[in-house]
Amino acid sequence: MNESLQNKNSLNNKKSAEVRFIVGIGSSAGGLEALRTLFGCLGQNVPMAFVVVQHLAPSHKSRLVEILAQSTHLKVKEVEDGERPETSVIYITPPNADVYFENGHLRLMEPHLKIGPKPSVDFFFRSLADNFGSSAIGIVLSGTGSDGAHGVRAIKAAGGFTISQKASTAKYDGMPRAAKHTGAVDLELSPEEIAQELSRFGKIPRRVQREKSEPADDDHFDRIFAILEREKGACFANYKPSTIRRRVERRIIATRCASIKEYAEYLQNNPAESSNLFQDILISVTAFFRDPEAYEALEKHVSEKIQAKQNGDSFRCWIIGCATGEEPYSITIMICELVERFGKKLSLQVFATDLDETALEVARRGSYSRASFDKFPPELREKYFVTYEDQLQVRPFLRDLIIFSRHNVIEDPPFLNTDLVSCRNVLIYFNQSLQERVFKTICYSLGKGGILFLGRSEAVSGHASHLFQVQDKEARIFYSMKERSGTILPVLKAGYSDMPNPGEKKHAEREESEAELFQAMIAGFAPDSVIIDETSRVKHTFGKASEYLSFPAGEVTVDVSRLLPDEMGKELPSLLYRVSKSLGSAQGKQHEIKQNGQLYLVQMTVAPLKLKGESKQYLLAFAKSPKLPEPAPAYTSNGKPAEERTRELEKELISVKEQLQSIMEEYQASNEELQSLNEELRSANEELQSSNEELETTNEELQSSNEELTTLNQELNVKSAELQVLYNRHQAIQNAIAYPLLIIDEKLNLLDFNPSARHLLRISESDIGTQLRSIPTPLDFTDIINAVGKALREQKNSRFQYQTKDRSFEIQVQVFFGEKNTVAGSVVSFIDNTEISMALDEARVIKSRLASIIDNTPAMITMKDLSGVYILANNRFCEVMGKKPEDVIGSTDEELFDHVIAKQIRDTDFEVLKQDEGLQMEESFFIGGQTHVWTSSKFTLFNARSRPYAVCTISLDITERAIRERQLELFRHIISSANSGAVILEDSGNGLAVSFCSEQLCKLLGVNSSDLLGINLEDFLHSIHMQGKPRSVSELAKAIEESREASFTFTALMPRGEELTFELRSAKIDSFDDIKSHIILSIFDVTERLKDQQIILSQQEELSRYARFSALGEIAAGISHEINTPLNVITANTDILQRAVKMNKLNDHLVIQSAQDIETMAKGISNIVRGLKSVAGIDPGTFEYASMQKLISDALKICQLRIQRSDVDLQVEMPNGDLMVRCYAIQIMQVIINLVNNALEAIAGTENPWIKIVLKEQDEKVCVTVTDSGNGIDASLTEKIMTPFFSTKKMQNGTGMGLSLSRAIARRHNGDLVVDPSAPNTTFRLEITKDQSRSMAV
Amino acid sequence: MSAYEKSPPSIILVEDDHSLARVWKTLFEMLDYKISCFHTGLDLLRHAHEIGNYDIVITDYYLPDINGVELIKEIREHAPSIPAIVLTGSHEEFIKDAVKKVSGCHILYKPLNMADIEEKLAEIFSHTSE
């Protein structure tokens, strides 16, 4: 919906939402909750204004408006003086003010009561009722006290609707209950239900005020009245219709019936509802001295009356519709005061009657709330009431003056001879005719000049107005006009309780008019009769039956037998009896009556009336006939003429009758009074009885309670004794505890302590109960207090260390719990742990010291448990092993090192464990790429139970030292075993002296080393038996001493006669630091070497000789082989030829073939020879220039045949011209032949064999490379093949010396023969230096 | 005039000198020997599966890739009982020893003529014909 439309709607709503109901809500303690719920559940559109009267402290700034505004959509505001209530608004009464309505406007005023709740709910409700009547809805919510109880009655009386909060839903049920007790509450609901109910109110269609009733409704109303009359014996037919309707409607709403019809059904089916309806109709509001001005006026009139009385007279007073009794008490008080004032001694009788039993009970109780006394003169209050808290109780003497009883003023006969009748706010309920009747009744009741006191809005009107004279119009005081009390009472109309058909009830008024019609008819034709019921009550009269009826003095009755003249009255019962038995009619005898001076005879006939319904009714008909004059009277015993006597007697009789009558009347009256009293007493008695029963019950209960208490007491005694025992034990324990103990409650107060605590903390009994904080002790409690506080909060025990000057304690805070598991306190104990603390501190220091040592020592320290897991490894260990500490600890040797090392380590561990003492050993491991040597100490660690638990190893790295030692060892060994002597001379102050002499030298010289020790250099040199003496010994010695290094060679004659050659080397080391200066002499026996050299020289000679031979040999071998093969072919061929001849297979082809073969072979042989010749022409021993090209081609000639025969492709690359080289030509040729032969052998039989020979000049060298189609030689074989006797194949060339010799030749020529391993094919390279100027070794 | 009752033996000849091989072949065939020539040990071994079809192997000692004795040992893997003759020009002891060590292996010295070969063949096969 867009805004404008919304506005329009709301405007419309506003217009149509007239305030149809004003809802007054009274509440006190607990009311806020109820209000919030109530308003929270209310819908949006309720055509009501709400006024909240919430008891507030006068000084308190109320936030009620804000709080309630949060709970509801409705507008909430504080009451402003003079404002008109609007619909859907909640008005909140401000504190310290009373709120009320005036002409429909809200008004505020100062609280009218000094004492009592403010604002006053009763006060407000009364004004609400006065202003809005049936539009008022009163709601009493939670609260203590009884404010509002009065108020709801007022609202009800005004035709409004009342609701009280259901006691079970109210936080405080005082007010709702009090309201309910007044009987003036229509509904008891929970706040949510109240909201619902209010919404329903809003939905009830607006009722147009009707003066006349709808026919259909009338039927239902009749039915309702009939039910009501039957149940309650009260007929409301003549009550003001509007009033009755409203009341009925209220009940309809209260019972949630949808219509009058439904309610009539409901009423029919629920007997209890009749009581509710009854109550509702009767509800009226009353107060003490209601309308005080009227009372003042009344007082004047009554005082006149009282003053006129004599001592001993009675003052009778009748209050009609006394309701809850305020009025009778008020009037009685007034009268008492007057009586007292005028000092009269009168007997005061006050009859207070009402239809409403409930109200009468209240009246009888005589207990009223304070609030009722707001218009009460204070001085009288004290006099006539006893104050009990907020209730005032009528004093007994006052109570005794009043008789309360149930009385229906319409039906029941009145009290007689009353001085004052008060009938206030009763007649307003009655219609005109009823009112008239009541007036007549009252008139009847009052004595001469009796006072009628009416309610504010009432007046004597209509037909009865002639009965009274207005005395005070304002105060509604009237005087009775009649002479004396008791005239003909107005006849009573018949009721409706026996209508045959409930559905055919007619309305009272209409009935009346119809009845009058009938009356008229019957009056004409029917005999004078009355209809009576089985109790002889007159129901109806026809004709002039009233002539026969007269009312006696005293309490009026409608028992017809009393209304009839004596004789007839006495006869009636028997007639009735006869009728009831025979079911026919019964006729009585003739009776004589006097009417208007005439004598008549009357005969009664009683006949049963056959009517539907249960109750029996009878027709009592009167037949009148005139009395015939009597015959002449006879004389009487008096002597007087009989007539005269008769007359006299008659007169006497009449007067006696009259007297009797009056006596009877009086008797009747007192009887009535007695009856009334009796009833009163009976009810009082019953009350007392019930009270008594209650008391008895209470007494029983008390008795049993008493029993229980006694038992409980016994139990408690036992418990108490046990408790005492426990307490004693507890104390003993507490005191026995050697360490200080404090017991603290949850609020940190000291509860108890033990002797140790007393001493330590300097506390005494006087400190018990005080806050821990405030106890004067020498110790600082701050930490303790904090810890305790924390422990209490978190409900967790704690402990912490606490230091005093000289001792340290472990403080334990233990929380303990009370009932319901809540923290009740804590126990604080101080456990002295000074020694332990110090020990711990020391241990800590030691531990850290130890750790520091372990970590910083250069030694490696490890500890392993029995399973070999490392539990400690210091930094050094980790460094050396190249591991991280976290990797080492928790691992085993197997995991950290390789298997070998690990085993090594573990084995030593087991060794150690086997024995008690530790082991010292040297270990060496290969770790991290180098060998480490350590000196280790391994030992077992024992635990507290002397069981081994770990092996500890401490190792110092002595690798370097070990290496050095070993080196030294080696050195010594080397020296010792070397074929030399070593002598060390040291200068230890006395000049150089031998400090060491090697074994070998000693052996050689044939001396012991000890002989040589200590001698000086010269002597030593002498001892060597030097021969030759090129220089003198002393010169030698000098040379040695002066120069840093020197060497000499000499020969010496050995003791065994052989001559040896020695080489002497000396080294001098000057002193530095703390190393003394010394000389080291190395003496080498070079004899063998020289010999060897010579041998080598001679060997070389031989070798070259051999080479020469071998060269020739090579060639020879080569040649022989070369020649051999062709020779084989030749012989084979000759063989072929011979055989062919023998076998006659010779043919030309064969001959030619063979011949060719032979020729080829022969040519080859001649080539070889030619080659040989050229070779032979060369002087093997001359070292001359030769042409490399020629050499190569000559060599090739020698190999040519073979080359041809093996189908090898030969390539030769040689530069043009002659490359002259000085060399031994034969030898070079030999090399080339060797290479070519080798190549030929290697590739023979392979596919596509070829040999390539290349000659080139390179730098200063000449190179000849011989490459064959072979795959190259394996690199690892390269060197080997150069060695003598090595050949991968057969030593075809005889000695196999080929390559090595060739190499030797090359070398001799300042060159070399090498294999080129990188070449893809086998390649030999011969290099010869061109310039052979350098001399060669021969 | 065959010296044999049966047909003349079939021969495998291993000789690296092509000329010589050719001449021998001519000679043997003239004498109605069935003969197959190979020039290297490898060459023969490639045809190892055929060796069984022959009666004898005659090989040079000095071959380019293997010596004759070794070759015979190799052959024996394929034909365990085939006789063999080793030809050599060298009278070295070690060759003699090597040949002796191999059963069914004989030696002949170069230069030789047909008569020497025939004599040896008869000697070998007279044993076998028994």
Interface residues (C-beta under 8 A of the other chain):
Chain A: H1121 N1124 T1125 L1127 N1128 V1129 T1131 A1132 N1133 D1135 I1136 R1139 A1140 M1143 K1145 L1150 Q1153 S1154 D1157 T1160 M1161 R1205 S1206 D1207 E1241 A1242 I1243 A1244 G1245 T1246 K1289 K1290 Q1292
Chain B: D16 D17 H18 S19 L20 V23 W24 T26 L27 M30 L31 H39 T40 L42 D43 Y61 Y62 L63 P64 D65 N67 G89 K110 P111 L112 N113 M114 A115
